[in-house]
Amino acid sequence: MVRLRRSVRRTALVGVLATAAVLLPSVQVGAAVPGPKIVGAAATAVTVAGAPSSITATLTYASTCSVSASPAALVGNGALPCSGSLSRAVWFPYNSTNQKITYAVTVEVKGSGGTKLVTKNVKVSPGAGGGPRHIVAGGWTNGGRSCAVDSGTGLRCWGMLNPTTAVANLTGVVQVDAGYSYGNYADLCALKSAGTVMCMGDNTHGQLGDGTWNPSGTPVAVTGLSGVTSISVGPAHACGVLGSGGVRCWGSDAWGELGDGSTYPWSAGGRNAPVTVQGITDAVAVAAGDGFTCALHSGGAVSCWGMGIHGELGDGLDANNSWNNMSLSPKAVASVSGAVAIAAGHREACAILRSGPVLCWGENADHDPNKSGGVDPSPYEVPGVAAAVAVSIGYSHACMAQGNGTVQCRGDNSVGQQGRTINEGPGPVVGLTDAVDIDAGDNHTCARRATGAYVCWGDQRFGQLGNSVYTGFAAHPVSVLGM
């Protein structure tokens, strides 16, 4: 079949600041000579919930010490004199499961008195980790619409030649995601605190899930859907994870991306009400891509279904341009275990491992700006990223937030979508050191800072950066007005 050029879908399950103080047991390093020590509480597991977490190390030996923490995805590294204290924020991905997730955090102290490793188990409770995704960068027609949850749990959007404006009659929002913009409509869905989902925008393929084919400029309820814990919106379909571990999807099913064992011709519309994905009972997250979908399982495995032409399924099959490659039900992604977050985009998907590396598969999965096309049908470790807590995939670029608050972007940078000088190679976004949430759109990227403020960078011709500028681009982050 002929495939229309549809731009980005960039779902990202965010890594966020965790909670509660992480106190380590007292440790004396070295027998004959006094050495550094870490002072804290008893070595009991900490349940994370509430406020930013930190590790406090009180070092008493009067010489230079080296302090590091592992995995780097969880705790920022640093060095300081042995007299004084060191605090580092601890980051964990949002826990959308119904069980606690345990992380082992290790602090290493080195000094002339010796070396000591101290390990602390930290348990992240269900619903802890700071919260699910609160920002989305749109795409396609007129640059798409970007949205963010405001301080009152309402939704405010900007772009498509419009300034930041509140979405009427929508409150209690805990997560937002968006698909493509069609004509005057920007497809987006919002998860409410009650576990229901509201969507608005184009409905040609049933992507509003309300049982009709009518577009809507105001939010409408997805029919028959409750108990939802997280959502993801693709170019023309959307999915929700249930508290029971099941997944339900609606919208376009041209490639089997709804996962119910069937397809529905693109020209004939799609499914205008949710259907159940086959064989998944332990999902904790879902990521809707362009013609395919992936799910993160409670044990850290990942499965995908739908289009596999460009290696999107991660099944190791080199099916480049083989139009027959699809799966109507979930298939395990090869060699992925211990994943804590997933993302799906245009022809590729990624997973963050608990230890911090990012694995991606699909077309140009390493986001090499000098490589045109190319398929990686098996997971590929993205170079230069070892401490990720969130990943988001745009049309031709991707960004990864790291545990120290910085953001690394790779891929196309022709309009500053990497947050760096135009056409400069991969590297950190300039001036951003406290990011807690990111989303990559067509040709721009947005982030939420630890202060609660929002910033965007890249193409701004249609106001998609939220700074009331409608020409050119911004290669470095600018503040979103009206948030």
Secondary structure, DSSP 8 states (H G I E B T S, - for coil): --------------EEE--S-B----EE--SSS---EE--S-S--EEE-SS-EEEEEEE-SSSEEEEEEESTTTB--EEEESSEEEEEEEEEE---SSS-EEEEEEEEEEETTEEEEEEEEEEE-TT-SS-S--EE--EEGGG-EEEEE-TTS-EEEEETTEEEEE-TT--SEEEEEEEEEETTEEEEEEEETTS-EEEEE--TTSTT-SSS---EEEEEE-TT--SEEEEEE-SSEEEEEETTS-EEEEE-BTTSTT-SS--B-GGG--EEEEEE-TT-S-EEEEEE-SSEEEEEETTS-EEEEEE-TTSTT-SS---TT-TT-EEEEEEE-TT--SEEEEEE-SSEEEEEETTS-EEEEEETTT--TT--S-EEEEEEE-TT--SEEEEEE-SSEEEEEETTS-EEEEE--TTSTTSSSTT--SEE-TT---EEEEEE-SSEEEEEETTS-EEEEEE-TTSTTSSS--SSEEEEEEE-TT-
